[in-house]
Amino acid sequence: MYDEGITLLRNTLANQSDCVLHRMLGDFLFAVQEYQESIDQYSIALSLDPNDQKSLEGMQKMEKEESPMDATVELDGDDMEGSGEDAELEGSDSEAAQWADQEQWFGMQ
């Protein structure tokens, strides 16, 4: 749902830079957990209008969310770098091999 809005806002911003559009894009990016891009959009909005209260609120919301999320993301990232990721890749390879065997078998008939 937000992806279409993000695409529309980015296309519009390519032709017209506007505080409200940057703020809206920041809100949408926040909703899909694209935190760094959201901060960037709020910063652009505030550079265009330093008194825009909603952009200030969005930036403050990001600051509150960013600190706990960074710690969580780092922990999750460390966990994923271990054997879990390798196991997923091995499973994918074996599944591909099984499909290849079946295709050859079907081709023989």
N, CA, C and O atoms as a GROMACS GRO file, in nm:
protein
  436
    1MET      N    1   0.083  -0.118   0.000
    1MET     CA    2   0.000   0.000   0.000
    1MET      C    3   0.088   0.126   0.000
    1MET      O    4   0.068   0.216  -0.081
    2TYR      N    5   0.186   0.130   0.091
    2TYR     CA    6   0.272   0.247   0.099
    2TYR      C    7   0.368   0.254  -0.021
    2TYR      O    8   0.408   0.362  -0.062
    3ASP      N    9   0.402   0.138  -0.076
    3ASP     CA   10   0.498   0.136  -0.187
    3ASP      C   11   0.451   0.220  -0.306
    3ASP      O   12   0.530   0.290  -0.368
    4GLU      N   13   0.322   0.212  -0.338
    4GLU     CA   14   0.269   0.290  -0.449
    4GLU      C   15   0.275   0.440  -0.418
    4GLU      O   16   0.307   0.521  -0.504
    5GLY      N   17   0.244   0.475  -0.293
    5GLY     CA   18   0.252   0.615  -0.251
    5GLY      C   19   0.395   0.666  -0.255
    5GLY      O   20   0.419   0.780  -0.296
    6ILE      N   21   0.489   0.582  -0.212
    6ILE     CA   22   0.630   0.620  -0.215
    6ILE      C   23   0.675   0.645  -0.358
    6ILE      O   24   0.743   0.743  -0.386
    7THR      N   25   0.636   0.557  -0.449
    7THR     CA   26   0.671   0.574  -0.590
    7THR      C   27   0.612   0.702  -0.646
    7THR      O   28   0.681   0.777  -0.716
    8LEU      N   29   0.486   0.728  -0.618
    8LEU     CA   30   0.420   0.848  -0.666
    8LEU      C   31   0.488   0.974  -0.612
    8LEU      O   32   0.514   1.069  -0.686
    9LEU      N   33   0.518   0.974  -0.483
    9LEU     CA   34   0.582   1.092  -0.423
    9LEU      C   35   0.722   1.114  -0.480
    9LEU      O   36   0.761   1.228  -0.508
   10ARG      N   37   0.797   1.006  -0.499
   10ARG     CA   38   0.932   1.022  -0.556
   10ARG      C   39   0.925   1.076  -0.699
   10ARG      O   40   1.005   1.161  -0.737
   11ASN      N   41   0.829   1.027  -0.777
   11ASN     CA   42   0.814   1.077  -0.913
   11ASN      C   43   0.776   1.224  -0.914
   11ASN      O   44   0.826   1.301  -0.996
   12THR      N   45   0.688   1.263  -0.824
   12THR     CA   46   0.646   1.402  -0.815
   12THR      C   47   0.762   1.491  -0.770
   12THR      O   48   0.781   1.600  -0.822
   13LEU      N   49   0.839   1.442  -0.671
   13LEU     CA   50   0.952   1.520  -0.620
   13LEU      C   51   1.064   1.534  -0.722
   13LEU      O   52   1.146   1.625  -0.710
   14ALA      N   53   1.068   1.450  -0.821
   14ALA     CA   54   1.168   1.463  -0.926
   14ALA      C   55   1.147   1.592  -1.005
   14ALA      O   56   1.241   1.647  -1.062
   15ASN      N   57   1.021   1.639  -1.008
   15ASN     CA   58   0.988   1.759  -1.083
   15ASN      C   59   0.957   1.880  -0.995
   15ASN      O   60   0.961   1.994  -1.041
   16GLN      N   61   0.928   1.855  -0.868
   16GLN     CA   62   0.884   1.964  -0.781
   16GLN      C   63   0.924   1.933  -0.637
   16GLN      O   64   0.874   1.837  -0.578
   17SER      N   65   1.013   2.014  -0.580
   17SER     CA   66   1.054   1.995  -0.442
   17SER      C   67   0.964   2.080  -0.353
   17SER      O   68   0.953   2.202  -0.371
   18ASP      N   69   0.900   2.015  -0.258
   18ASP     CA   70   0.802   2.082  -0.173
   18ASP      C   71   0.810   2.024  -0.033
   18ASP      O   72   0.822   1.902  -0.016
   19CYS      N   73   0.804   2.108   0.066
   19CYS     CA   74   0.814   2.066   0.206
   19CYS      C   75   0.712   1.957   0.240
   19CYS      O   76   0.747   1.856   0.300
   20VAL      N   77   0.588   1.977   0.202
   20VAL     CA   78   0.482   1.884   0.236
   20VAL      C   79   0.505   1.748   0.169
   20VAL      O   80   0.483   1.644   0.231
   21LEU      N   81   0.549   1.749   0.044
   21LEU     CA   82   0.574   1.623  -0.025
   21LEU      C   83   0.690   1.546   0.039
   21LEU      O   84   0.682   1.424   0.054
   22HIS      N   85   0.795   1.616   0.076
   22HIS     CA   86   0.908   1.549   0.143
   22HIS      C   87   0.865   1.493   0.278
   22HIS      O   88   0.905   1.383   0.317
   23ARG      N   89   0.782   1.569   0.350
   23ARG     CA   90   0.733   1.521   0.479
   23ARG      C   91   0.646   1.397   0.462
   23ARG      O   92   0.658   1.301   0.538
   24MET      N   93   0.558   1.399   0.363
   24MET     CA   94   0.473   1.283   0.337
   24MET      C   95   0.556   1.161   0.301
   24MET      O   96   0.529   1.050   0.347
   25LEU      N   97   0.658   1.181   0.218
   25LEU     CA   98   0.746   1.071   0.181
   25LEU      C   99   0.818   1.018   0.305
   25LEU      O  100   0.835   0.898   0.321
   26GLY      N  101   0.861   1.109   0.393
   26GLY     CA  102   0.922   1.068   0.519
   26GLY      C  103   0.827   0.983   0.603
   26GLY      O  104   0.868   0.883   0.662
   27ASP      N  105   0.701   1.022   0.608
   27ASP     CA  106   0.600   0.946   0.683
   27ASP      C  107   0.581   0.806   0.623
   27ASP      O  108   0.574   0.708   0.696
   28PHE      N  109   0.573   0.799   0.492
   28PHE     CA  110   0.553   0.671   0.425
   28PHE      C  111   0.673   0.580   0.444
   28PHE      O  112   0.659   0.460   0.470
   29LEU      N  113   0.794   0.638   0.431
   29LEU     CA  114   0.916   0.559   0.449
   29LEU      C  115   0.927   0.508   0.593
   29LEU      O  116   0.972   0.396   0.616
   30PHE      N  117   0.885   0.590   0.688
   30PHE     CA  118   0.884   0.546   0.828
   30PHE      C  119   0.790   0.427   0.844
   30PHE      O  120   0.822   0.332   0.916
   31ALA      N  121   0.675   0.432   0.778
   31ALA     CA  122   0.576   0.325   0.791
   31ALA      C  123   0.628   0.192   0.737
   31ALA      O  124   0.587   0.086   0.784
   32VAL      N  125   0.718   0.197   0.639
   32VAL     CA  126   0.773   0.073   0.583
   32VAL      C  127   0.913   0.044   0.640
   32VAL      O  128   0.988  -0.037   0.585
   33GLN      N  129   0.946   0.112   0.748
   33GLN     CA  130   1.069   0.091   0.824
   33GLN      C  131   1.196   0.123   0.745
   33GLN      O  132   1.299   0.060   0.765
   34GLU      N  133   1.188   0.220   0.657
   34GLU     CA  134   1.306   0.272   0.586
   34GLU      C  135   1.351   0.397   0.663
   34GLU      O  136   1.332   0.510   0.618
   35TYR      N  137   1.410   0.373   0.779
   35TYR     CA  138   1.435   0.480   0.873
   35TYR      C  139   1.535   0.584   0.824
   35TYR      O  140   1.512   0.704   0.840
   36GLN      N  141   1.645   0.542   0.766
   36GLN     CA  142   1.745   0.639   0.722
   36GLN      C  143   1.689   0.728   0.612
   36GLN      O  144   1.709   0.849   0.613
   37GLU      N  145   1.618   0.669   0.516
   37GLU     CA  146   1.558   0.750   0.409
   37GLU      C  147   1.451   0.843   0.465
   37GLU      O  148   1.434   0.955   0.418
   38SER      N  149   1.379   0.796   0.567
   38SER     CA  150   1.276   0.879   0.630
   38SER      C  151   1.341   1.002   0.694
   38SER      O  152   1.291   1.113   0.679
   39ILE      N  153   1.450   0.982   0.766
   39ILE     CA  154   1.523   1.094   0.827
   39ILE      C  155   1.567   1.192   0.718
   39ILE      O  156   1.555   1.314   0.734
   40ASP      N  157   1.619   1.138   0.608
   40ASP     CA  158   1.663   1.224   0.499
   40ASP      C  159   1.550   1.312   0.447
   40ASP      O  160   1.570   1.431   0.422
   41GLN      N  161   1.432   1.254   0.430
   41GLN     CA  162   1.319   1.330   0.377
   41GLN      C  163   1.271   1.436   0.476
   41GLN      O  164   1.239   1.548   0.437
   42TYR      N  165   1.266   1.401   0.606
   42TYR     CA  166   1.230   1.500   0.706
   42TYR      C  167   1.332   1.614   0.708
   42TYR      O  168   1.294   1.730   0.724
   43SER      N  169   1.459   1.581   0.692
   43SER     CA  170   1.564   1.685   0.691
   43SER      C  171   1.546   1.779   0.572
   43SER      O  172   1.561   1.900   0.586
   44ILE      N  173   1.515   1.723   0.456
   44ILE     CA  174   1.492   1.807   0.338
   44ILE      C  175   1.371   1.897   0.362
   44ILE      O  176   1.375   2.016   0.332
   45ALA      N  177   1.264   1.839   0.416
   45ALA     CA  178   1.144   1.918   0.444
   45ALA      C  179   1.176   2.033   0.538
   45ALA      O  180   1.130   2.145   0.517
   46LEU      N  181   1.255   2.005   0.641
   46LEU     CA  182   1.290   2.110   0.737
   46LEU      C  183   1.384   2.212   0.676
   46LEU      O  184   1.383   2.329   0.717
   47SER      N  185   1.467   2.172   0.580
   47SER     CA  186   1.554   2.270   0.515
   47SER      C  187   1.472   2.365   0.428
   47SER      O  188   1.509   2.481   0.409
   48LEU      N  189   1.360   2.316   0.375
   48LEU     CA  190   1.272   2.400   0.294
   48LEU      C  191   1.184   2.490   0.381
   48LEU      O  192   1.154   2.603   0.343
   49ASP      N  193   1.144   2.438   0.497
   49ASP     CA  194   1.061   2.516   0.590
   49ASP      C  195   1.098   2.477   0.733
   49ASP      O  196   1.039   2.383   0.788
   50PRO      N  197   1.194   2.548   0.794
   50PRO     CA  198   1.241   2.513   0.929
   50PRO      C  199   1.133   2.521   1.036
   50PRO      O  200   1.150   2.466   1.145
   51ASN      N  201   1.023   2.588   1.007
   51ASN     CA  202   0.915   2.603   1.106
   51ASN      C  203   0.802   2.503   1.087
   51ASN      O  204   0.700   2.512   1.156
   52ASP      N  205   0.818   2.409   0.994
   52ASP     CA  206   0.711   2.311   0.969
   52ASP      C  207   0.699   2.216   1.088
   52ASP      O  208   0.784   2.128   1.108
   53GLN      N  209   0.594   2.233   1.164
   53GLN     CA  210   0.576   2.158   1.289
   53GLN      C  211   0.563   2.008   1.264
   53GLN      O  212   0.616   1.928   1.340
   54LYS      N  213   0.493   1.969   1.159
   54LYS     CA  214   0.473   1.826   1.133
   54LYS      C  215   0.604   1.757   1.096
   54LYS      O  216   0.626   1.642   1.133
   55SER      N  217   0.690   1.826   1.023
   55SER     CA  218   0.822   1.770   0.990
   55SER      C  219   0.907   1.757   1.116
   55SER      O  220   0.979   1.658   1.134
   56LEU      N  221   0.898   1.857   1.204
   56LEU     CA  222   0.969   1.850   1.331
   56LEU      C  223   0.920   1.731   1.414
   56LEU      O  224   1.000   1.658   1.473
   57GLU      N  225   0.788   1.712   1.417
   57GLU     CA  226   0.732   1.599   1.491
   57GLU      C  227   0.777   1.467   1.430
   57GLU      O  228   0.809   1.373   1.503
   58GLY      N  229   0.780   1.460   1.297
   58GLY     CA  230   0.826   1.339   1.230
   58GLY      C  231   0.970   1.308   1.263
   58GLY      O  232   1.006   1.192   1.288
   59MET      N  233   1.054   1.410   1.265
   59MET     CA  234   1.195   1.391   1.298
   59MET      C  235   1.210   1.345   1.443
   59MET      O  236   1.291   1.257   1.472
   60GLN      N  237   1.132   1.404   1.534
   60GLN     CA  238   1.137   1.363   1.674
   60GLN      C  239   1.090   1.218   1.690
   60GLN      O  240   1.147   1.142   1.768
   61LYS      N  241   0.988   1.181   1.616
   61LYS     CA  242   0.938   1.043   1.619
   61LYS      C  243   1.047   0.947   1.572
   61LYS      O  244   1.065   0.839   1.628
   62MET      N  245   1.120   0.988   1.467
   62MET     CA  246   1.229   0.906   1.416
   62MET      C  247   1.339   0.891   1.519
   62MET      O  248   1.392   0.781   1.537
   63GLU      N  249   1.374   0.998   1.587
   63GLU     CA  250   1.480   0.992   1.688
   63GLU      C  251   1.443   0.897   1.801
   63GLU      O  252   1.529   0.825   1.852
   64LYS      N  253   1.316   0.896   1.839
   64LYS     CA  254   1.271   0.804   1.945
   64LYS      C  255   1.275   0.660   1.898
   64LYS      O  256   1.313   0.571   1.974
   65GLU      N  257   1.236   0.636   1.774
   65GLU     CA  258   1.230   0.500   1.720
   65GLU      C  259   1.366   0.447   1.679
   65GLU      O  260   1.391   0.327   1.686
   66GLU      N  261   1.454   0.535   1.635
   66GLU     CA  262   1.580   0.492   1.576
   66GLU      C  263   1.671   0.423   1.676
   66GLU      O  264   1.730   0.320   1.644
   67SER      N  265   1.685   0.477   1.795
   67SER     CA  266   1.779   0.420   1.892
   67SER      C  267   1.745   0.277   1.930
   67SER      O  268   1.832   0.190   1.918
   68PRO      N  269   1.623   0.246   1.974
   68PRO     CA  270   1.593   0.105   2.007
   68PRO      C  271   1.598   0.015   1.883
   68PRO      O  272   1.638  -0.100   1.894
   69MET      N  273   1.558   0.066   1.769
   69MET     CA  274   1.557  -0.017   1.648
   69MET      C  275   1.699  -0.051   1.603
   69MET      O  276   1.723  -0.162   1.555
   70ASP      N  277   1.792   0.041   1.618
   70ASP     CA  278   1.931   0.014   1.578
   70ASP      C  279   1.986  -0.103   1.657
   70ASP      O  280   2.050  -0.191   1.601
   71ALA      N  281   1.962  -0.104   1.789
   71ALA     CA  282   2.013  -0.212   1.872
   71ALA      C  283   1.950  -0.345   1.832
   71ALA      O  284   2.018  -0.447   1.827
   72THR      N  285   1.819  -0.344   1.802
   72THR     CA  286   1.751  -0.465   1.762
   72THR      C  287   1.800  -0.514   1.628
   72THR      O  288   1.824  -0.634   1.610
   73VAL      N  289   1.816  -0.423   1.534
   73VAL     CA  290   1.863  -0.462   1.401
   73VAL      C  291   2.002  -0.521   1.409
   73VAL      O  292   2.030  -0.621   1.342
   74GLU      N  293   2.090  -0.462   1.490
   74GLU     CA  294   2.225  -0.515   1.502
   74GLU      C  295   2.223  -0.655   1.559
   74GLU      O  296   2.295  -0.742   1.510
   75LEU      N  297   2.141  -0.680   1.661
   75LEU     CA  298   2.135  -0.812   1.719
   75LEU      C  299   2.079  -0.912   1.620
   75LEU      O  300   2.132  -1.022   1.606
   76ASP      N  301   1.973  -0.875   1.551
   76ASP     CA  302   1.915  -0.964   1.451
   76ASP      C  303   2.013  -0.991   1.339
   76ASP      O  304   2.024  -1.104   1.292
   77GLY      N  305   2.085  -0.890   1.296
   77GLY     CA  306   2.183  -0.906   1.189
   77GLY      C  307   2.293  -1.003   1.230
   77GLY      O  308   2.335  -1.086   1.148
   78ASP      N  309   2.341  -0.995   1.355
   78ASP     CA  310   2.444  -1.087   1.401
   78ASP      C  311   2.393  -1.230   1.403
   78ASP      O  312   2.464  -1.323   1.365
   79ASP      N  313   2.270  -1.247   1.447
   79ASP     CA  314   2.213  -1.381   1.452
   79ASP      C  315   2.200  -1.440   1.313
   79ASP      O  316   2.222  -1.560   1.295
   80MET      N  317   2.166  -1.358   1.215
   80MET     CA  318   2.144  -1.408   1.080
   80MET      C  319   2.275  -1.442   1.009
   80MET      O  320   2.275  -1.522   0.915
   81GLU      N  321   2.385  -1.382   1.052
   81GLU     CA  322   2.511  -1.407   0.984
   81GLU      C  323   2.565  -1.546   1.012
   81GLU      O  324   2.654  -1.592   0.941
   82GLY      N  325   2.512  -1.614   1.111
   82GLY     CA  326   2.563  -1.745   1.149
   82GLY      C  327   2.512  -1.856   1.060
   82GLY      O  328   2.487  -1.834   0.941
   83SER      N  329   2.497  -1.973   1.116
   83SER     CA  330   2.461  -2.092   1.039
   83SER      C  331   2.321  -2.084   0.978
   83SER      O  332   2.293  -2.152   0.880
   84GLY      N  333   2.234  -2.002   1.035
   84GLY     CA  334   2.098  -1.992   0.982
   84GLY      C  335   2.095  -1.950   0.837
   84GLY      O  336   2.019  -2.004   0.757
   85GLU      N  337   2.177  -1.854   0.801
   85GLU     CA  338   2.182  -1.806   0.663
   85GLU      C  339   2.236  -1.914   0.571
   85GLU      O  340   2.184  -1.934   0.461
   86ASP      N  341   2.342  -1.982   0.614
   86ASP     CA  342   2.401  -2.089   0.534
   86ASP      C  343   2.301  -2.202   0.512
   86ASP      O  344   2.294  -2.259   0.404
   87ALA      N  345   2.225  -2.234   0.616
   87ALA     CA  346   2.127  -2.341   0.604
   87ALA      C  347   2.022  -2.305   0.500
   87ALA      O  348   1.979  -2.392   0.424
   88GLU      N  349   1.980  -2.179   0.496
   88GLU     CA  350   1.882  -2.138   0.396
   88GLU      C  351   1.937  -2.155   0.255
   88GLU      O  352   1.867  -2.201   0.166
   89LEU      N  353   2.062  -2.117   0.236
   89LEU     CA  354   2.122  -2.129   0.104
   89LEU      C  355   2.135  -2.274   0.063
   89LEU      O  356   2.109  -2.309  -0.052
   90GLU      N  357   2.175  -2.360   0.156
   90GLU     CA  358   2.187  -2.500   0.124
   90GLU      C  359   2.052  -2.559   0.088
   90GLU      O  360   2.041  -2.638  -0.006
   91GLY      N  361   1.948  -2.520   0.162
   91GLY     CA  362   1.813  -2.569   0.132
   91GLY      C  363   1.770  -2.527  -0.007
   91GLY      O  364   1.708  -2.605  -0.079
   92SER      N  365   1.802  -2.405  -0.046
   92SER     CA  366   1.764  -2.357  -0.178
   92SER      C  367   1.836  -2.437  -0.287
   92SER      O  368   1.775  -2.472  -0.388
   93ASP      N  369   1.964  -2.465  -0.266
   93ASP     CA  370   2.040  -2.541  -0.364
   93ASP      C  371   1.984  -2.682  -0.380
   93ASP      O  372   1.970  -2.731  -0.492
   94SER      N  373   1.951  -2.746  -0.268
   94SER     CA  374   1.900  -2.882  -0.278
   94SER      C  375   1.762  -2.885  -0.343
   94SER      O  376   1.730  -2.977  -0.418
   95GLU      N  377   1.681  -2.784  -0.314
   95GLU     CA  378   1.550  -2.777  -0.378
   95GLU      C  379   1.565  -2.759  -0.528
   95GLU      O  380   1.492  -2.820  -0.606
   96ALA      N  381   1.660  -2.676  -0.570
   96ALA     CA  382   1.682  -2.655  -0.712
   96ALA      C  383   1.728  -2.784  -0.777
   96ALA      O  384   1.687  -2.816  -0.888
   97ALA      N  385   1.814  -2.861  -0.709
   97ALA     CA  386   1.863  -2.988  -0.762
   97ALA      C  387   1.748  -3.087  -0.777
   97ALA      O  388   1.741  -3.160  -0.875
   98GLN      N  389   1.655  -3.089  -0.679
   98GLN     CA  390   1.541  -3.179  -0.687
   98GLN      C  391   1.455  -3.145  -0.808
   98GLN      O  392   1.410  -3.235  -0.880
   99TRP      N  393   1.431  -3.017  -0.832
   99TRP     CA  394   1.352  -2.977  -0.948
   99TRP      C  395   1.421  -3.015  -1.078
   99TRP      O  396   1.357  -3.061  -1.172
  100ALA      N  397   1.552  -2.997  -1.082
  100ALA     CA  398   1.626  -3.032  -1.202
  100ALA      C  399   1.614  -3.181  -1.230
  100ALA      O  400   1.598  -3.221  -1.346
  101ASP      N  401   1.622  -3.266  -1.126
  101ASP     CA  402   1.607  -3.410  -1.145
  101ASP      C  403   1.468  -3.444  -1.198
  101ASP      O  404   1.454  -3.528  -1.286
  102GLN      N  405   1.366  -3.378  -1.144
  102GLN     CA  406   1.230  -3.405  -1.188
  102GLN      C  407   1.210  -3.363  -1.332
  102GLN      O  408   1.142  -3.433  -1.408
  103GLU      N  409   1.267  -3.251  -1.371
  103GLU     CA  410   1.253  -3.206  -1.509
  103GLU      C  411   1.317  -3.304  -1.605
  103GLU      O  412   1.262  -3.331  -1.711
  104GLN      N  413   1.431  -3.359  -1.568
  104GLN     CA  414   1.497  -3.457  -1.654
  104GLN      C  415   1.412  -3.582  -1.664
  104GLN      O  416   1.400  -3.640  -1.772
  105TRP      N  417   1.353  -3.623  -1.554
  105TRP     CA  418   1.270  -3.744  -1.552
  105TRP      C  419   1.149  -3.724  -1.642
  105TRP      O  420   1.114  -3.814  -1.718
  106PHE      N  421   1.084  -3.606  -1.632
  106PHE     CA  422   0.967  -3.578  -1.716
  106PHE      C  423   1.007  -3.571  -1.862
  106PHE      O  424   0.929  -3.611  -1.948
  107GLY      N  425   1.124  -3.521  -1.891
  107GLY     CA  426   1.169  -3.510  -2.029
  107GLY      C  427   1.191  -3.645  -2.093
  107GLY      O  428   1.182  -3.656  -2.215
  108MET      N  429   1.220  -3.749  -2.014
  108MET     CA  430   1.248  -3.882  -2.070
  108MET      C  431   1.122  -3.953  -2.115
  108MET      O  432   1.127  -4.041  -2.200
  109GLN      N  433   1.009  -3.916  -2.059
  109GLN     CA  434   0.886  -3.988  -2.092
  109GLN      C  435   0.828  -3.948  -2.223
  109GLN      O  436   0.724  -4.000  -2.264
   0.00000   0.00000   0.00000
